[in-house]
Every structure is written in C-alpha cells, then in structure tokens.
Amino acid sequence: MPPDQHLPTRGWRDDARFAAQFVRAPVATASVWPSSTALARTVADAALGSVGTRRRGPVVVELGAGSGAFTLELARRLEGRGRHLAVELNPALAHHLAARLPTVEVVPADVAELPTLLAVRGLPAHGGVDVVVSGLGWSATRPGRDDSLLPVVASTLADDGVFVQFGYTFTRWAGPARALEQELHELYGEVTTSPTVWRNLPPAVVHRAARPART
C-alpha cells in the first residue's frame, strides 16, 4: 500500500453518490447516507486493534462496503499488509470503489455467498479470516432467523478472529437489533459495545465480537 498521502480522500461527491444510489436502488444500498469518518475510525479501532502486531498480514473482509467510508480507513491502517476484500452488492458503488482503491479486492456480490467468495479467491472458506467488518444494516444480517448471516460469518473467522458490526442507536431496542445482540452472545465468547458515536447521522454504536464458538 502506498503511503497515506497517496490514498484518495473522502469528499462530498462520494457521499452524494451514495445517496443517489439509495434513491435508485434502496434494497441494494440499504442506507440513505454513508457512515461518518468518526464512525469509520471507531469501527477500524475495534476491527484492527487486536491484529496490528501480527507478523503475518491479516485477512480482512468487509460486508456492504458502500462508497468506502470504512474501506478507506481500514486501508489506511493496514498499509498494504495482508488481504483486504470489500464485498458490495450495488454494482455502481462497487465499480466506483474499485476505481478509487485498486489495492483493495472489491467483490461485486451478495454477502450471503461469503464462503464461496473466499474459496474462489484462494482463501479458506472456514476459519481463515482474521476480521469481518459489516457495513450492513442490522436487519440485513437477518438475526434470529433460519437464514441469518451471523453463523456464516462466524464460521469464516479464525479462532482468534473478530467480527465488527455497527448499528444506529435509535433502533437499538428494535426487534432485529435485540435479536442481533442475542445471537452475537450465542456465537462468540466475548462481545463488547462502544459508547455512542454522536458524530454520525444518525448516532451509532459499534459491536465487537471475538472468539467465535465452535460446535
């Protein structure tokens, strides 16, 4: 990875592009506005704090990368180490992100196919990912349902892997959010939640789940 100064900077055009994609394809985009820099930094702290000193390069996978709010911050922290995959269903956002960050492996696909996406890229489908960062809305992970994505994500993580999921504070007591927190506690040995990130629209929290349980 080139030095930080060679990474693209985030601007209002990126935010406007994201909002425009929500209008055109709300199901594929999920959120009306991208996450703030403050939230991206909190997510990156939770995601990479435990892998920063590893000798080998970490494998980091993003789900729902959007316009790259988290992607850019993660790339900054990784500095070219390991592999960084960004999965984004919206083709326009995926194309733009790939053009902006050519060192990131942008995958224009459905996150439900995560094990297959890993396998076709020469990565273990199970137990080989160090960090999964989710930019998906809580309801998009389908917590508490038979088709929940959370067990799939947990199965891809290494024994000391970490899953990071953000969510909006004002929906934290809604059914999907409560189901997600319950399922995280069932799937991981350690679950923590950040203080509210007020510098985000709307304010958000970040869940960090570590030590995936093995059945």
FIKE-7447 format. One line per field, with one value per residue (C-alpha): residue in three letters; x, y, z; residue number from 1. Coordinates in Angstrom, 1 decimal. Layout:
<pts>
resn: c(ALA|...)
east: c(X|...)
north: c(Y|...)
up: c(Z|...)
resi: c(NUM|...)
</pts>
This chain:
<pts>
resn: c(MET|PRO|PRO|ASP|GLN|HIS|LEU|PRO|THR|ARG|GLY|TRP|ARG|ASP|ASP|ALA|ARG|PHE|ALA|ALA|GLN|PHE|VAL|ARG|ALA|PRO|VAL|ALA|THR|ALA|SER|VAL|TRP|PRO|SER|SER|THR|ALA|LEU|ALA|ARG|THR|VAL|ALA|ASP|ALA|ALA|LEU|GLY|SER|VAL|GLY|THR|ARG|ARG|ARG|GLY|PRO|VAL|VAL|VAL|GLU|LEU|GLY|ALA|GLY|SER|GLY|ALA|PHE|THR|LEU|GLU|LEU|ALA|ARG|ARG|LEU|GLU|GLY|ARG|GLY|ARG|HIS|LEU|ALA|VAL|GLU|LEU|ASN|PRO|ALA|LEU|ALA|HIS|HIS|LEU|ALA|ALA|ARG|LEU|PRO|THR|VAL|GLU|VAL|VAL|PRO|ALA|ASP|VAL|ALA|GLU|LEU|PRO|THR|LEU|LEU|ALA|VAL|ARG|GLY|LEU|PRO|ALA|HIS|GLY|GLY|VAL|ASP|VAL|VAL|VAL|SER|GLY|LEU|GLY|TRP|SER|ALA|THR|ARG|PRO|GLY|ARG|ASP|ASP|SER|LEU|LEU|PRO|VAL|VAL|ALA|SER|THR|LEU|ALA|ASP|ASP|GLY|VAL|PHE|VAL|GLN|PHE|GLY|TYR|THR|PHE|THR|ARG|TRP|ALA|GLY|PRO|ALA|ARG|ALA|LEU|GLU|GLN|GLU|LEU|HIS|GLU|LEU|TYR|GLY|GLU|VAL|THR|THR|SER|PRO|THR|VAL|TRP|ARG|ASN|LEU|PRO|PRO|ALA|VAL|VAL|HIS|ARG|ALA|ALA|ARG|PRO|ALA|ARG|THR)
east: c(0.0|1.4|1.8|-1.3|-0.9|-1.5|-4.8|-7.9|-9.6|-13.3|-15.3|-18.9|-19.2|-18.7|-21.5|-23.8|-23.1|-24.0|-27.3|-28.1|-27.6|-30.0|-32.7|-32.1|-31.7|-32.7|-32.7|-29.2|-27.9|-29.7|-28.7|-29.6|-26.3|-22.8|-21.1|-19.1|-15.3|-15.8|-17.7|-15.2|-12.4|-14.3|-15.0|-11.3|-10.2|-12.5|-11.5|-7.8|-6.7|-6.0|-4.3|-2.0|1.1|0.7|3.7|1.6|-0.7|-4.3|-7.2|-9.9|-13.3|-15.9|-19.6|-21.6|-18.7|-20.9|-18.9|-15.9|-16.3|-14.9|-12.8|-10.6|-9.9|-9.1|-6.8|-5.1|-4.5|-3.4|-0.8|-0.8|-0.5|-2.4|-5.5|-8.5|-11.7|-14.7|-18.0|-20.6|-23.9|-24.6|-22.7|-22.3|-20.8|-18.6|-17.2|-16.5|-14.8|-12.6|-11.5|-10.7|-8.9|-7.2|-5.2|-8.5|-10.1|-13.6|-16.1|-19.5|-21.6|-24.1|-22.6|-24.7|-22.2|-19.3|-17.7|-17.8|-16.4|-13.5|-12.8|-12.7|-10.0|-7.8|-8.8|-10.2|-14.0|-13.9|-11.6|-9.3|-10.5|-9.0|-11.5|-15.0|-16.4|-20.1|-21.5|-24.8|-27.9|-28.9|-32.0|-29.9|-28.0|-31.3|-30.5|-32.7|-33.9|-33.1|-31.3|-29.3|-25.9|-24.3|-23.4|-22.0|-19.7|-18.6|-17.7|-15.3|-13.4|-10.2|-10.3|-9.0|-11.0|-13.1|-16.5|-17.5|-21.0|-22.3|-25.9|-27.9|-28.5|-32.2|-33.0|-31.0|-34.1|-36.0|-36.6|-33.8|-31.2|-32.1|-32.0|-28.6|-27.1|-28.5|-27.1|-23.7|-23.6|-24.6|-21.9|-19.0|-17.2|-16.7|-19.0|-18.5|-20.3|-18.8|-20.1|-22.4|-20.6|-22.5|-20.7|-22.6|-26.0|-27.8|-25.7|-24.4|-22.7|-20.2|-20.4|-17.1|-17.5|-14.4|-13.6|-16.2|-17.7|-17.1|-19.7)
north: c(0.0|3.4|5.9|7.5|10.7|8.5|7.2|9.0|11.4|11.3|14.1|15.3|13.8|10.3|11.0|12.4|9.4|7.0|8.9|8.9|5.1|4.7|6.6|4.4|1.1|1.2|-2.5|-2.9|0.2|-0.2|3.1|6.6|8.2|6.8|6.5|9.4|9.5|9.3|6.1|4.7|5.3|3.6|0.6|0.4|0.6|-2.3|-4.3|-3.9|-3.3|-7.0|-7.7|-4.7|-6.5|-9.8|-10.8|-12.2|-10.0|-10.2|-11.2|-8.5|-8.8|-6.0|-6.7|-4.0|-1.7|1.0|4.1|3.1|5.0|2.0|0.7|3.8|3.9|0.2|0.5|3.4|1.2|-1.9|-0.1|-2.9|-5.8|-8.9|-9.1|-6.7|-7.8|-5.4|-7.0|-4.7|-5.7|-2.4|-2.6|1.1|1.6|-1.5|-0.2|3.3|1.8|-0.5|2.5|4.6|1.9|-0.5|-2.3|-3.4|-6.5|-5.2|-8.1|-7.1|-9.9|-10.9|-11.3|-14.5|-16.2|-15.3|-18.8|-19.3|-15.8|-16.7|-20.1|-18.8|-16.3|-18.9|-18.3|-20.9|-20.9|-21.7|-20.5|-18.4|-14.8|-12.6|-9.7|-9.3|-5.7|-5.3|-2.2|-3.9|-2.7|-4.9|-6.2|-7.1|-9.7|-11.4|-12.1|-14.7|-16.2|-19.6|-17.8|-15.5|-14.5|-14.4|-18.1|-18.0|-15.1|-16.7|-19.9|-18.0|-16.5|-17.8|-18.9|-15.5|-13.7|-10.6|-9.5|-5.9|-4.6|-1.1|0.0|3.1|4.0|4.9|1.5|-0.5|-1.5|-2.7|-6.4|-7.0|-5.2|-7.1|-10.4|-9.5|-8.8|-12.1|-14.0|-12.4|-13.6|-17.1|-17.2|-15.5|-15.8|-12.1|-9.2|-5.5|-2.4|1.0|4.2|6.1|7.8|11.1|12.4|10.3|10.7|9.1|8.4|4.9|2.2|-0.5|-4.1|-6.1|-9.9|-12.1|-15.7|-17.4|-20.5|-23.9|-26.6)
up: c(0.0|-0.9|2.0|3.4|1.3|-1.9|-0.7|-2.0|0.3|1.1|-0.3|-0.5|-4.0|-2.5|0.0|-2.7|-5.0|-2.1|-1.5|-5.2|-5.3|-2.4|-4.4|-7.4|-5.7|-2.0|-1.5|-2.8|-1.0|2.3|3.9|2.8|3.8|4.3|7.7|9.1|9.5|13.2|13.0|10.5|12.9|15.8|13.5|12.5|16.1|17.0|14.0|13.8|17.4|18.0|14.7|14.4|15.8|14.0|11.9|9.0|7.1|8.3|6.1|6.4|4.8|4.6|4.0|2.4|1.7|0.1|-1.1|1.1|4.4|6.3|3.4|3.2|7.0|7.1|4.1|5.9|8.9|7.0|4.9|2.4|4.8|4.2|2.1|2.1|0.5|0.2|-0.8|-2.2|-3.8|-5.6|-8.9|-9.3|-5.8|-6.3|-9.6|-8.1|-5.1|-7.2|-9.2|-6.2|-4.2|-6.7|-3.9|-2.3|-3.8|-4.4|-4.9|-6.5|-5.0|-2.4|1.1|1.6|-0.7|1.5|1.9|-1.9|-2.5|-0.2|-1.8|-5.4|-4.2|-2.7|0.9|3.3|3.3|7.0|9.8|7.6|8.1|10.8|10.7|9.3|9.3|8.5|7.0|6.6|8.5|11.4|9.6|6.6|8.6|9.3|13.0|14.8|11.5|10.0|7.2|9.5|8.1|11.5|11.8|8.3|9.2|12.4|10.5|8.3|11.2|12.7|16.3|17.4|14.7|15.2|13.9|13.9|13.3|13.6|14.2|14.9|18.5|18.0|16.6|19.2|21.1|17.9|17.4|14.8|16.9|20.0|18.1|16.7|20.1|21.4|18.5|18.9|22.5|21.4|18.7|20.4|23.7|24.0|22.9|23.7|22.5|22.1|23.5|21.2|18.2|18.2|15.2|12.8|11.1|12.9|16.0|16.1|18.3|17.3|18.4|18.6|18.8|19.4|20.0|17.8|19.3|17.6|17.5)
resi: c(1|2|3|4|5|6|7|8|9|10|11|12|13|14|15|16|17|18|19|20|21|22|23|24|25|26|27|28|29|30|31|32|33|34|35|36|37|38|39|40|41|42|43|44|45|46|47|48|49|50|51|52|53|54|55|56|57|58|59|60|61|62|63|64|65|66|67|68|69|70|71|72|73|74|75|76|77|78|79|80|81|82|83|84|85|86|87|88|89|90|91|92|93|94|95|96|97|98|99|100|101|102|103|104|105|106|107|108|109|110|111|112|113|114|115|116|117|118|119|120|121|122|123|124|125|126|127|128|129|130|131|132|133|134|135|136|137|138|139|140|141|142|143|144|145|146|147|148|149|150|151|152|153|154|155|156|157|158|159|160|161|162|163|164|165|166|167|168|169|170|171|172|173|174|175|176|177|178|179|180|181|182|183|184|185|186|187|188|189|190|191|192|193|194|195|196|197|198|199|200|201|202|203|204|205|206|207|208|209|210|211|212|213|214|215)
</pts>
